[in-house]
Amino acid sequence: MIAQPNRHGVYVDHDDLRLMEGKTRIALAEIRVAETPGGWRAATSFMFTTGNWWGSSSLIMDRGPAFDSRDSAISHAAAELSRRLIEAPRHAVEATMEGQRKKIITWLASFMTPEPQQLEMFA
């Protein structure tokens, strides 16, 4: 089903992929994905349940990139969030948060598809 934006331009009908934190049952990370009139779009969120409880969330809107397939949208969202967590300033990720950061990055890697190799360019 193709989702339609609400009056604010946000797609609220979407599927959720979540990495749950066992003790608190809070989602450590989430990828939301929806098929929109312009293609498949995804948004991400994360929250640490230790340290300073740093987190971030985004909405699915038309301003984000659109993809031809659900898997491509999920892969792109996973790669972007992974990059943000890997490049996070050391002061933002306290030592107590490092285990959860690694757990989220590992989970995100399971959704990333490698870029196709264009070996014919070198033939």
Backbone atoms as SQL, in Angstrom:
CREATE TABLE atoms (id INTEGER PRIMARY KEY, chain TEXT, resi INTEGER, resn TEXT, atom TEXT, x REAL, y REAL, z REAL);
INSERT INTO atoms VALUES
  (1, 'A', 1, 'MET', 'N', 0.839, -1.177, 0.000),
  (2, 'A', 1, 'MET', 'CA', 0.000, 0.000, 0.000),
  (3, 'A', 1, 'MET', 'C', 0.889, 1.246, 0.000),
  (4, 'A', 2, 'ILE', 'N', 0.587, 2.167, -0.844),
  (5, 'A', 2, 'ILE', 'CA', 1.361, 3.407, -0.915),
  (6, 'A', 2, 'ILE', 'C', 0.854, 4.361, 0.162),
  (7, 'A', 3, 'ALA', 'N', 1.765, 4.781, 1.019),
  (8, 'A', 3, 'ALA', 'CA', 1.421, 5.672, 2.125),
  (9, 'A', 3, 'ALA', 'C', 1.202, 7.093, 1.604),
  (10, 'A', 4, 'GLN', 'N', 0.406, 7.848, 2.322),
  (11, 'A', 4, 'GLN', 'CA', 0.156, 9.250, 1.989),
  (12, 'A', 4, 'GLN', 'C', 0.620, 10.115, 3.162),
  (13, 'A', 5, 'PRO', 'N', 1.209, 11.275, 2.881),
  (14, 'A', 5, 'PRO', 'CA', 1.668, 12.126, 3.981),
  (15, 'A', 5, 'PRO', 'C', 0.501, 12.789, 4.694),
  (16, 'A', 6, 'ASN', 'N', 0.713, 13.094, 5.972),
  (17, 'A', 6, 'ASN', 'CA', -0.299, 13.854, 6.695),
  (18, 'A', 6, 'ASN', 'C', -0.186, 15.332, 6.300),
  (19, 'A', 7, 'ARG', 'N', -0.928, 16.192, 6.927),
  (20, 'A', 7, 'ARG', 'CA', -0.947, 17.612, 6.524),
  (21, 'A', 7, 'ARG', 'C', 0.383, 18.315, 6.774),
  (22, 'A', 8, 'HIS', 'N', 1.266, 17.676, 7.538),
  (23, 'A', 8, 'HIS', 'CA', 2.589, 18.250, 7.807),
  (24, 'A', 8, 'HIS', 'C', 3.668, 17.655, 6.902),
  (25, 'A', 9, 'GLY', 'N', 3.265, 16.746, 6.007),
  (26, 'A', 9, 'GLY', 'CA', 4.214, 16.130, 5.085),
  (27, 'A', 9, 'GLY', 'C', 4.931, 14.918, 5.647),
  (28, 'A', 10, 'VAL', 'N', 4.442, 14.374, 6.755),
  (29, 'A', 10, 'VAL', 'CA', 5.067, 13.223, 7.410),
  (30, 'A', 10, 'VAL', 'C', 4.280, 11.961, 7.068),
  (31, 'A', 11, 'TYR', 'N', 4.998, 10.919, 6.690),
  (32, 'A', 11, 'TYR', 'CA', 4.373, 9.624, 6.437),
  (33, 'A', 11, 'TYR', 'C', 4.299, 8.868, 7.756),
  (34, 'A', 12, 'VAL', 'N', 3.082, 8.692, 8.269),
  (35, 'A', 12, 'VAL', 'CA', 2.921, 8.042, 9.568),
  (36, 'A', 12, 'VAL', 'C', 2.604, 6.554, 9.435),
  (37, 'A', 13, 'ASP', 'N', 2.195, 6.117, 8.246),
  (38, 'A', 13, 'ASP', 'CA', 1.960, 4.695, 8.006),
  (39, 'A', 13, 'ASP', 'C', 3.246, 4.086, 7.467),
  (40, 'A', 14, 'HIS', 'N', 3.908, 3.260, 8.278),
  (41, 'A', 14, 'HIS', 'CA', 5.187, 2.677, 7.894),
  (42, 'A', 14, 'HIS', 'C', 5.415, 1.375, 8.630),
  (43, 'A', 15, 'ASP', 'N', 6.376, 0.615, 8.143),
  (44, 'A', 15, 'ASP', 'CA', 6.821, -0.602, 8.819),
  (45, 'A', 15, 'ASP', 'C', 8.003, -0.243, 9.705),
  (46, 'A', 16, 'ASP', 'N', 8.151, -0.958, 10.798),
  (47, 'A', 16, 'ASP', 'CA', 9.241, -0.702, 11.737),
  (48, 'A', 16, 'ASP', 'C', 10.130, -1.930, 11.872),
  (49, 'A', 17, 'LEU', 'N', 11.428, -1.705, 11.811),
  (50, 'A', 17, 'LEU', 'CA', 12.429, -2.717, 12.131),
  (51, 'A', 17, 'LEU', 'C', 13.117, -2.211, 13.384),
  (52, 'A', 18, 'ARG', 'N', 13.127, -3.008, 14.457),
  (53, 'A', 18, 'ARG', 'CA', 13.636, -2.519, 15.736),
  (54, 'A', 18, 'ARG', 'C', 14.660, -3.460, 16.351),
  (55, 'A', 19, 'LEU', 'N', 15.669, -2.854, 16.954),
  (56, 'A', 19, 'LEU', 'CA', 16.617, -3.573, 17.800),
  (57, 'A', 19, 'LEU', 'C', 16.243, -3.222, 19.231),
  (58, 'A', 20, 'MET', 'N', 15.694, -4.207, 19.948),
  (59, 'A', 20, 'MET', 'CA', 15.223, -3.953, 21.307),
  (60, 'A', 20, 'MET', 'C', 16.327, -4.198, 22.329),
  (61, 'A', 21, 'GLU', 'N', 16.337, -3.383, 23.357),
  (62, 'A', 21, 'GLU', 'CA', 17.260, -3.547, 24.474),
  (63, 'A', 21, 'GLU', 'C', 16.563, -4.482, 25.449),
  (64, 'A', 22, 'GLY', 'N', 17.202, -5.581, 25.777),
  (65, 'A', 22, 'GLY', 'CA', 16.570, -6.628, 26.565),
  (66, 'A', 22, 'GLY', 'C', 16.024, -6.209, 27.913),
  (67, 'A', 23, 'LYS', 'N', 16.784, -5.437, 28.676),
  (68, 'A', 23, 'LYS', 'CA', 16.388, -5.117, 30.047),
  (69, 'A', 23, 'LYS', 'C', 15.238, -4.124, 30.093),
  (70, 'A', 24, 'THR', 'N', 15.293, -3.100, 29.277),
  (71, 'A', 24, 'THR', 'CA', 14.325, -2.018, 29.348),
  (72, 'A', 24, 'THR', 'C', 13.198, -2.141, 28.340),
  (73, 'A', 25, 'ARG', 'N', 13.366, -3.009, 27.325),
  (74, 'A', 25, 'ARG', 'CA', 12.408, -3.164, 26.236),
  (75, 'A', 25, 'ARG', 'C', 12.210, -1.845, 25.475),
  (76, 'A', 26, 'ILE', 'N', 13.245, -1.039, 25.461),
  (77, 'A', 26, 'ILE', 'CA', 13.280, 0.192, 24.674),
  (78, 'A', 26, 'ILE', 'C', 14.021, -0.120, 23.380),
  (79, 'A', 27, 'ALA', 'N', 13.572, 0.448, 22.286),
  (80, 'A', 27, 'ALA', 'CA', 14.266, 0.241, 21.017),
  (81, 'A', 27, 'ALA', 'C', 15.583, 1.006, 21.035),
  (82, 'A', 28, 'LEU', 'N', 16.701, 0.267, 20.940),
  (83, 'A', 28, 'LEU', 'CA', 18.007, 0.922, 20.834),
  (84, 'A', 28, 'LEU', 'C', 18.136, 1.600, 19.477),
  (85, 'A', 29, 'ALA', 'N', 17.599, 0.963, 18.457),
  (86, 'A', 29, 'ALA', 'CA', 17.642, 1.521, 17.108),
  (87, 'A', 29, 'ALA', 'C', 16.401, 1.077, 16.353),
  (88, 'A', 30, 'GLU', 'N', 16.037, 1.899, 15.380),
  (89, 'A', 30, 'GLU', 'CA', 14.842, 1.612, 14.606),
  (90, 'A', 30, 'GLU', 'C', 15.025, 2.146, 13.191),
  (91, 'A', 31, 'ILE', 'N', 14.554, 1.379, 12.236),
  (92, 'A', 31, 'ILE', 'CA', 14.465, 1.838, 10.851),
  (93, 'A', 31, 'ILE', 'C', 12.987, 1.777, 10.491),
  (94, 'A', 32, 'ARG', 'N', 12.447, 2.919, 10.081),
  (95, 'A', 32, 'ARG', 'CA', 11.063, 2.988, 9.629),
  (96, 'A', 32, 'ARG', 'C', 11.079, 3.099, 8.112),
  (97, 'A', 33, 'VAL', 'N', 10.224, 2.360, 7.425),
  (98, 'A', 33, 'VAL', 'CA', 10.233, 2.348, 5.964),
  (99, 'A', 33, 'VAL', 'C', 8.791, 2.409, 5.450),
  (100, 'A', 34, 'ALA', 'N', 8.600, 3.184, 4.364),
  (101, 'A', 34, 'ALA', 'CA', 7.274, 3.318, 3.768),
  (102, 'A', 34, 'ALA', 'C', 7.395, 3.461, 2.258),
  (103, 'A', 35, 'GLU', 'N', 6.425, 2.913, 1.566),
  (104, 'A', 35, 'GLU', 'CA', 6.337, 3.141, 0.131),
  (105, 'A', 35, 'GLU', 'C', 5.509, 4.405, -0.070),
  (106, 'A', 36, 'THR', 'N', 6.100, 5.411, -0.664),
  (107, 'A', 36, 'THR', 'CA', 5.452, 6.699, -0.875),
  (108, 'A', 36, 'THR', 'C', 5.172, 6.877, -2.373),
  (109, 'A', 37, 'PRO', 'N', 4.401, 7.876, -2.751),
  (110, 'A', 37, 'PRO', 'CA', 4.160, 8.092, -4.181),
  (111, 'A', 37, 'PRO', 'C', 5.451, 8.276, -4.986),
  (112, 'A', 38, 'GLY', 'N', 6.504, 8.780, -4.365),
  (113, 'A', 38, 'GLY', 'CA', 7.771, 9.007, -5.054),
  (114, 'A', 38, 'GLY', 'C', 8.756, 7.852, -4.984),
  (115, 'A', 39, 'GLY', 'N', 8.415, 6.802, -4.270),
  (116, 'A', 39, 'GLY', 'CA', 9.316, 5.663, -4.103),
  (117, 'A', 39, 'GLY', 'C', 9.403, 5.267, -2.637),
  (118, 'A', 40, 'TRP', 'N', 10.294, 4.342, -2.349),
  (119, 'A', 40, 'TRP', 'CA', 10.485, 3.860, -0.975),
  (120, 'A', 40, 'TRP', 'C', 11.379, 4.834, -0.210),
  (121, 'A', 41, 'ARG', 'N', 10.973, 5.167, 1.006),
  (122, 'A', 41, 'ARG', 'CA', 11.743, 6.083, 1.867),
  (123, 'A', 41, 'ARG', 'C', 11.881, 5.459, 3.255),
  (124, 'A', 42, 'ALA', 'N', 12.943, 5.852, 3.929),
  (125, 'A', 42, 'ALA', 'CA', 13.171, 5.318, 5.271),
  (126, 'A', 42, 'ALA', 'C', 13.692, 6.415, 6.191),
  (127, 'A', 43, 'ALA', 'N', 13.526, 6.204, 7.466),
  (128, 'A', 43, 'ALA', 'CA', 14.041, 7.107, 8.491),
  (129, 'A', 43, 'ALA', 'C', 14.560, 6.246, 9.638),
  (130, 'A', 44, 'THR', 'N', 15.408, 6.828, 10.458),
  (131, 'A', 44, 'THR', 'CA', 16.022, 6.065, 11.542),
  (132, 'A', 44, 'THR', 'C', 15.887, 6.784, 12.878),
  (133, 'A', 45, 'SER', 'N', 16.098, 6.013, 13.923),
  (134, 'A', 45, 'SER', 'CA', 16.214, 6.582, 15.260),
  (135, 'A', 45, 'SER', 'C', 17.093, 5.656, 16.090),
  (136, 'A', 46, 'PHE', 'N', 17.663, 6.222, 17.124),
  (137, 'A', 46, 'PHE', 'CA', 18.426, 5.428, 18.086),
  (138, 'A', 46, 'PHE', 'C', 18.369, 6.108, 19.437),
  (139, 'A', 47, 'MET', 'N', 18.578, 5.339, 20.488),
  (140, 'A', 47, 'MET', 'CA', 18.664, 5.881, 21.838),
  (141, 'A', 47, 'MET', 'C', 19.500, 4.946, 22.691),
  (142, 'A', 48, 'PHE', 'N', 20.485, 5.495, 23.334),
  (143, 'A', 48, 'PHE', 'CA', 21.268, 4.711, 24.279),
  (144, 'A', 48, 'PHE', 'C', 20.529, 4.676, 25.612),
  (145, 'A', 49, 'THR', 'N', 20.611, 3.558, 26.301),
  (146, 'A', 49, 'THR', 'CA', 19.946, 3.435, 27.600),
  (147, 'A', 49, 'THR', 'C', 20.957, 3.443, 28.736),
  (148, 'A', 50, 'THR', 'N', 22.149, 3.936, 28.433),
  (149, 'A', 50, 'THR', 'CA', 23.196, 4.097, 29.445),
  (150, 'A', 50, 'THR', 'C', 23.843, 5.446, 29.208),
  (151, 'A', 51, 'GLY', 'N', 24.761, 5.799, 30.090),
  (152, 'A', 51, 'GLY', 'CA', 25.484, 7.059, 29.909),
  (153, 'A', 51, 'GLY', 'C', 24.549, 8.247, 29.917),
  (154, 'A', 52, 'ASN', 'N', 24.692, 9.096, 28.911),
  (155, 'A', 52, 'ASN', 'CA', 23.896, 10.322, 28.870),
  (156, 'A', 52, 'ASN', 'C', 22.565, 10.159, 28.117),
  (157, 'A', 53, 'TRP', 'N', 22.232, 8.934, 27.742),
  (158, 'A', 53, 'TRP', 'CA', 20.983, 8.617, 27.041),
  (159, 'A', 53, 'TRP', 'C', 20.869, 9.383, 25.722),
  (160, 'A', 54, 'TRP', 'N', 21.985, 9.604, 25.063),
  (161, 'A', 54, 'TRP', 'CA', 22.004, 10.308, 23.787),
  (162, 'A', 54, 'TRP', 'C', 21.149, 9.559, 22.781),
  (163, 'A', 55, 'GLY', 'N', 20.412, 10.282, 21.954),
  (164, 'A', 55, 'GLY', 'CA', 19.599, 9.663, 20.933),
  (165, 'A', 55, 'GLY', 'C', 19.260, 10.633, 19.820),
  (166, 'A', 56, 'SER', 'N', 18.638, 10.124, 18.801),
  (167, 'A', 56, 'SER', 'CA', 18.258, 10.940, 17.655),
  (168, 'A', 56, 'SER', 'C', 17.130, 10.227, 16.929),
  (169, 'A', 57, 'SER', 'N', 16.261, 11.000, 16.294),
  (170, 'A', 57, 'SER', 'CA', 15.157, 10.422, 15.549),
  (171, 'A', 57, 'SER', 'C', 14.857, 11.285, 14.338),
  (172, 'A', 58, 'SER', 'N', 14.400, 10.655, 13.265),
  (173, 'A', 58, 'SER', 'CA', 13.999, 11.402, 12.080),
  (174, 'A', 58, 'SER', 'C', 12.664, 10.871, 11.573),
  (175, 'A', 59, 'LEU', 'N', 12.010, 11.672, 10.758),
  (176, 'A', 59, 'LEU', 'CA', 10.700, 11.335, 10.225),
  (177, 'A', 59, 'LEU', 'C', 10.812, 10.971, 8.747),
  (178, 'A', 60, 'ILE', 'N', 9.871, 10.186, 8.258),
  (179, 'A', 60, 'ILE', 'CA', 9.824, 9.894, 6.830),
  (180, 'A', 60, 'ILE', 'C', 9.068, 11.045, 6.158),
  (181, 'A', 61, 'MET', 'N', 9.775, 11.750, 5.294),
  (182, 'A', 61, 'MET', 'CA', 9.201, 12.882, 4.569),
  (183, 'A', 61, 'MET', 'C', 9.735, 12.863, 3.137),
  (184, 'A', 62, 'ASP', 'N', 9.127, 13.637, 2.258),
  (185, 'A', 62, 'ASP', 'CA', 9.561, 13.685, 0.864),
  (186, 'A', 62, 'ASP', 'C', 10.933, 14.328, 0.681),
  (187, 'A', 63, 'ARG', 'N', 11.420, 15.039, 1.670),
  (188, 'A', 63, 'ARG', 'CA', 12.732, 15.690, 1.518),
  (189, 'A', 63, 'ARG', 'C', 13.891, 14.695, 1.536),
  (190, 'A', 64, 'GLY', 'N', 13.637, 13.479, 2.010),
  (191, 'A', 64, 'GLY', 'CA', 14.671, 12.453, 2.008),
  (192, 'A', 64, 'GLY', 'C', 14.718, 11.746, 0.667),
  (193, 'A', 65, 'PRO', 'N', 15.800, 10.994, 0.424),
  (194, 'A', 65, 'PRO', 'CA', 15.923, 10.294, -0.860),
  (195, 'A', 65, 'PRO', 'C', 14.875, 9.182, -0.999),
  (196, 'A', 66, 'ALA', 'N', 14.467, 8.939, -2.245),
  (197, 'A', 66, 'ALA', 'CA', 13.523, 7.859, -2.555),
  (198, 'A', 66, 'ALA', 'C', 14.269, 6.774, -3.319),
  (199, 'A', 67, 'PHE', 'N', 13.834, 5.527, -3.135),
  (200, 'A', 67, 'PHE', 'CA', 14.500, 4.379, -3.744),
  (201, 'A', 67, 'PHE', 'C', 13.491, 3.519, -4.480),
  (202, 'A', 68, 'ASP', 'N', 13.990, 2.720, -5.413),
  (203, 'A', 68, 'ASP', 'CA', 13.133, 1.845, -6.217),
  (204, 'A', 68, 'ASP', 'C', 12.619, 0.641, -5.443),
  (205, 'A', 69, 'SER', 'N', 13.311, 0.265, -4.355),
  (206, 'A', 69, 'SER', 'CA', 12.890, -0.918, -3.608),
  (207, 'A', 69, 'SER', 'C', 12.957, -0.669, -2.099),
  (208, 'A', 70, 'ARG', 'N', 12.186, -1.456, -1.381),
  (209, 'A', 70, 'ARG', 'CA', 12.174, -1.403, 0.080),
  (210, 'A', 70, 'ARG', 'C', 13.559, -1.723, 0.628),
  (211, 'A', 71, 'ASP', 'N', 14.177, -2.774, 0.091),
  (212, 'A', 71, 'ASP', 'CA', 15.500, -3.184, 0.565),
  (213, 'A', 71, 'ASP', 'C', 16.539, -2.081, 0.360),
  (214, 'A', 72, 'SER', 'N', 16.465, -1.380, -0.762),
  (215, 'A', 72, 'SER', 'CA', 17.426, -0.297, -1.018),
  (216, 'A', 72, 'SER', 'C', 17.246, 0.845, -0.019),
  (217, 'A', 73, 'ALA', 'N', 16.004, 1.182, 0.285),
  (218, 'A', 73, 'ALA', 'CA', 15.741, 2.246, 1.254),
  (219, 'A', 73, 'ALA', 'C', 16.262, 1.856, 2.635),
  (220, 'A', 74, 'ILE', 'N', 16.033, 0.598, 3.027),
  (221, 'A', 74, 'ILE', 'CA', 16.497, 0.117, 4.332),
  (222, 'A', 74, 'ILE', 'C', 18.018, 0.093, 4.371),
  (223, 'A', 75, 'SER', 'N', 18.638, -0.397, 3.331),
  (224, 'A', 75, 'SER', 'CA', 20.097, -0.462, 3.272),
  (225, 'A', 75, 'SER', 'C', 20.714, 0.929, 3.384),
  (226, 'A', 76, 'HIS', 'N', 20.151, 1.883, 2.664),
  (227, 'A', 76, 'HIS', 'CA', 20.667, 3.261, 2.712),
  (228, 'A', 76, 'HIS', 'C', 20.511, 3.846, 4.117),
  (229, 'A', 77, 'ALA', 'N', 19.343, 3.661, 4.723),
  (230, 'A', 77, 'ALA', 'CA', 19.111, 4.183, 6.071),
  (231, 'A', 77, 'ALA', 'C', 20.068, 3.550, 7.077),
  (232, 'A', 78, 'ALA', 'N', 20.278, 2.241, 6.967),
  (233, 'A', 78, 'ALA', 'CA', 21.194, 1.541, 7.872),
  (234, 'A', 78, 'ALA', 'C', 22.617, 2.067, 7.708),
  (235, 'A', 79, 'ALA', 'N', 23.041, 2.270, 6.467),
  (236, 'A', 79, 'ALA', 'CA', 24.398, 2.771, 6.220),
  (237, 'A', 79, 'ALA', 'C', 24.578, 4.187, 6.766),
  (238, 'A', 80, 'GLU', 'N', 23.571, 5.038, 6.588),
  (239, 'A', 80, 'GLU', 'CA', 23.667, 6.412, 7.083),
  (240, 'A', 80, 'GLU', 'C', 23.743, 6.457, 8.609),
  (241, 'A', 81, 'LEU', 'N', 22.887, 5.694, 9.278),
  (242, 'A', 81, 'LEU', 'CA', 22.918, 5.695, 10.739),
  (243, 'A', 81, 'LEU', 'C', 24.217, 5.074, 11.249),
  (244, 'A', 82, 'SER', 'N', 24.666, 4.022, 10.613),
  (245, 'A', 82, 'SER', 'CA', 25.924, 3.400, 11.003),
  (246, 'A', 82, 'SER', 'C', 27.073, 4.406, 10.885),
  (247, 'A', 83, 'ARG', 'N', 27.113, 5.129, 9.776),
  (248, 'A', 83, 'ARG', 'CA', 28.152, 6.134, 9.570),
  (249, 'A', 83, 'ARG', 'C', 28.108, 7.189, 10.679),
  (250, 'A', 84, 'ARG', 'N', 26.905, 7.650, 11.018),
  (251, 'A', 84, 'ARG', 'CA', 26.777, 8.669, 12.075),
  (252, 'A', 84, 'ARG', 'C', 27.283, 8.152, 13.416),
  (253, 'A', 85, 'LEU', 'N', 26.994, 6.900, 13.719),
  (254, 'A', 85, 'LEU', 'CA', 27.443, 6.341, 14.999),
  (255, 'A', 85, 'LEU', 'C', 28.943, 6.083, 15.008),
  (256, 'A', 86, 'ILE', 'N', 29.487, 5.662, 13.881),
  (257, 'A', 86, 'ILE', 'CA', 30.931, 5.422, 13.798),
  (258, 'A', 86, 'ILE', 'C', 31.699, 6.737, 13.897),
  (259, 'A', 87, 'GLU', 'N', 31.185, 7.780, 13.259),
  (260, 'A', 87, 'GLU', 'CA', 31.863, 9.076, 13.239),
  (261, 'A', 87, 'GLU', 'C', 31.502, 9.966, 14.427),
  (262, 'A', 88, 'ALA', 'N', 30.689, 9.472, 15.349),
  (263, 'A', 88, 'ALA', 'CA', 30.265, 10.283, 16.489),
  (264, 'A', 88, 'ALA', 'C', 31.474, 10.760, 17.279),
  (265, 'A', 89, 'PRO', 'N', 31.452, 12.017, 17.705),
  (266, 'A', 89, 'PRO', 'CA', 32.563, 12.525, 18.518),
  (267, 'A', 89, 'PRO', 'C', 32.715, 11.685, 19.788),
  (268, 'A', 90, 'ARG', 'N', 33.933, 11.456, 20.175),
  (269, 'A', 90, 'ARG', 'CA', 34.215, 10.628, 21.359),
  (270, 'A', 90, 'ARG', 'C', 33.522, 11.166, 22.603),
  (271, 'A', 91, 'HIS', 'N', 33.359, 12.486, 22.725),
  (272, 'A', 91, 'HIS', 'CA', 32.710, 13.026, 23.923),
  (273, 'A', 91, 'HIS', 'C', 31.206, 12.719, 23.947),
  (274, 'A', 92, 'ALA', 'N', 30.626, 12.420, 22.780),
  (275, 'A', 92, 'ALA', 'CA', 29.196, 12.107, 22.722),
  (276, 'A', 92, 'ALA', 'C', 28.917, 10.673, 23.157),
  (277, 'A', 93, 'VAL', 'N', 29.872, 9.778, 22.935),
  (278, 'A', 93, 'VAL', 'CA', 29.683, 8.368, 23.286),
  (279, 'A', 93, 'VAL', 'C', 30.518, 8.067, 24.521),
  (280, 'A', 94, 'GLU', 'N', 29.876, 8.059, 25.661),
  (281, 'A', 94, 'GLU', 'CA', 30.568, 7.761, 26.911),
  (282, 'A', 94, 'GLU', 'C', 30.972, 6.290, 26.932),
  (283, 'A', 95, 'ALA', 'N', 31.927, 5.969, 27.765),
  (284, 'A', 95, 'ALA', 'CA', 32.445, 4.602, 27.844),
  (285, 'A', 95, 'ALA', 'C', 31.333, 3.592, 28.124),
  (286, 'A', 96, 'THR', 'N', 30.374, 3.960, 28.939),
  (287, 'A', 96, 'THR', 'CA', 29.286, 3.034, 29.277),
  (288, 'A', 96, 'THR', 'C', 28.365, 2.773, 28.090),
  (289, 'A', 97, 'MET', 'N', 28.418, 3.617, 27.073),
  (290, 'A', 97, 'MET', 'CA', 27.553, 3.490, 25.905),
  (291, 'A', 97, 'MET', 'C', 28.206, 2.686, 24.782),
  (292, 'A', 98, 'GLU', 'N', 29.496, 2.427, 24.895),
  (293, 'A', 98, 'GLU', 'CA', 30.245, 1.807, 23.803),
  (294, 'A', 98, 'GLU', 'C', 29.686, 0.430, 23.413),
  (295, 'A', 99, 'GLY', 'N', 29.289, -0.384, 24.384),
  (296, 'A', 99, 'GLY', 'CA', 28.736, -1.695, 24.076),
  (297, 'A', 99, 'GLY', 'C', 27.454, -1.597, 23.257),
  (298, 'A', 100, 'GLN', 'N', 26.588, -0.672, 23.626),
  (299, 'A', 100, 'GLN', 'CA', 25.350, -0.492, 22.864),
  (300, 'A', 100, 'GLN', 'C', 25.633, 0.082, 21.480),
  (301, 'A', 101, 'ARG', 'N', 26.598, 0.966, 21.366),
  (302, 'A', 101, 'ARG', 'CA', 26.952, 1.532, 20.060),
  (303, 'A', 101, 'ARG', 'C', 27.399, 0.407, 19.124),
  (304, 'A', 102, 'LYS', 'N', 28.254, -0.466, 19.610),
  (305, 'A', 102, 'LYS', 'CA', 28.725, -1.595, 18.798),
  (306, 'A', 102, 'LYS', 'C', 27.572, -2.538, 18.439),
  (307, 'A', 103, 'LYS', 'N', 26.667, -2.772, 19.378),
  (308, 'A', 103, 'LYS', 'CA', 25.519, -3.642, 19.135),
  (309, 'A', 103, 'LYS', 'C', 24.632, -3.060, 18.031),
  (310, 'A', 104, 'ILE', 'N', 24.397, -1.755, 18.062),
  (311, 'A', 104, 'ILE', 'CA', 23.572, -1.101, 17.042),
  (312, 'A', 104, 'ILE', 'C', 24.260, -1.172, 15.683),
  (313, 'A', 105, 'ILE', 'N', 25.550, -0.889, 15.632),
  (314, 'A', 105, 'ILE', 'CA', 26.289, -0.914, 14.365),
  (315, 'A', 105, 'ILE', 'C', 26.271, -2.325, 13.763),
  (316, 'A', 106, 'THR', 'N', 26.430, -3.341, 14.594),
  (317, 'A', 106, 'THR', 'CA', 26.382, -4.727, 14.111),
  (318, 'A', 106, 'THR', 'C', 24.996, -5.051, 13.559),
  (319, 'A', 107, 'TRP', 'N', 23.950, -4.621, 14.253),
  (320, 'A', 107, 'TRP', 'CA', 22.579, -4.852, 13.793),
  (321, 'A', 107, 'TRP', 'C', 22.346, -4.144, 12.451),
  (322, 'A', 108, 'LEU', 'N', 22.790, -2.905, 12.342),
  (323, 'A', 108, 'LEU', 'CA', 22.613, -2.152, 11.102),
  (324, 'A', 108, 'LEU', 'C', 23.333, -2.822, 9.932),
  (325, 'A', 109, 'ALA', 'N', 24.497, -3.391, 10.199),
  (326, 'A', 109, 'ALA', 'CA', 25.274, -4.052, 9.140),
  (327, 'A', 109, 'ALA', 'C', 24.491, -5.195, 8.508),
  (328, 'A', 110, 'SER', 'N', 23.592, -5.812, 9.257),
  (329, 'A', 110, 'SER', 'CA', 22.817, -6.925, 8.709),
  (330, 'A', 110, 'SER', 'C', 21.830, -6.476, 7.635),
  (331, 'A', 111, 'PHE', 'N', 21.559, -5.175, 7.541),
  (332, 'A', 111, 'PHE', 'CA', 20.638, -4.642, 6.532),
  (333, 'A', 111, 'PHE', 'C', 21.353, -4.014, 5.337),
  (334, 'A', 112, 'MET', 'N', 22.650, -3.817, 5.458),
  (335, 'A', 112, 'MET', 'CA', 23.381, -3.128, 4.396),
  (336, 'A', 112, 'MET', 'C', 23.760, -4.086, 3.283),
  (337, 'A', 113, 'THR', 'N', 23.457, -3.683, 2.072),
  (338, 'A', 113, 'THR', 'CA', 23.861, -4.472, 0.907),
  (339, 'A', 113, 'THR', 'C', 25.034, -3.767, 0.258),
  (340, 'A', 114, 'PRO', 'N', 26.043, -4.517, -0.123),
  (341, 'A', 114, 'PRO', 'CA', 27.206, -3.882, -0.740),
  (342, 'A', 114, 'PRO', 'C', 26.841, -3.265, -2.082),
  (343, 'A', 115, 'GLU', 'N', 27.549, -2.211, -2.409),
  (344, 'A', 115, 'GLU', 'CA', 27.355, -1.573, -3.707),
  (345, 'A', 115, 'GLU', 'C', 27.750, -2.555, -4.795),
  (346, 'A', 116, 'PRO', 'N', 26.979, -2.627, -5.883),
  (347, 'A', 116, 'PRO', 'CA', 27.352, -3.544, -6.949),
  (348, 'A', 116, 'PRO', 'C', 28.680, -3.140, -7.572),
  (349, 'A', 117, 'GLN', 'N', 29.502, -4.112, -7.833),
  (350, 'A', 117, 'GLN', 'CA', 30.792, -3.843, -8.453),
  (351, 'A', 117, 'GLN', 'C', 30.598, -3.725, -9.955),
  (352, 'A', 118, 'GLN', 'N', 31.222, -2.724, -10.517),
  (353, 'A', 118, 'GLN', 'CA', 31.131, -2.519, -11.961),
  (354, 'A', 118, 'GLN', 'C', 32.393, -3.021, -12.613),
  (355, 'A', 119, 'LEU', 'N', 32.580, -4.338, -12.567),
  (356, 'A', 119, 'LEU', 'CA', 33.796, -4.937, -13.079),
  (357, 'A', 119, 'LEU', 'C', 33.927, -4.795, -14.587),
  (358, 'A', 120, 'GLU', 'N', 32.802, -4.637, -15.288),
  (359, 'A', 120, 'GLU', 'CA', 32.897, -4.503, -16.738),
  (360, 'A', 120, 'GLU', 'C', 33.660, -3.239, -17.149),
  (361, 'A', 121, 'MET', 'N', 33.769, -2.287, -16.245),
  (362, 'A', 121, 'MET', 'CA', 34.530, -1.070, -16.553),
  (363, 'A', 121, 'MET', 'C', 36.013, -1.368, -16.711),
  (364, 'A', 122, 'PHE', 'N', 36.460, -2.454, -16.092),
  (365, 'A', 122, 'PHE', 'CA', 37.878, -2.773, -16.103),
  (366, 'A', 122, 'PHE', 'C', 38.209, -3.903, -17.079),
  (367, 'A', 123, 'ALA', 'N', 37.250, -4.331, -17.873),
  (368, 'A', 123, 'ALA', 'CA', 37.466, -5.431, -18.821),
  (369, 'A', 123, 'ALA', 'C', 38.285, -4.970, -20.026);
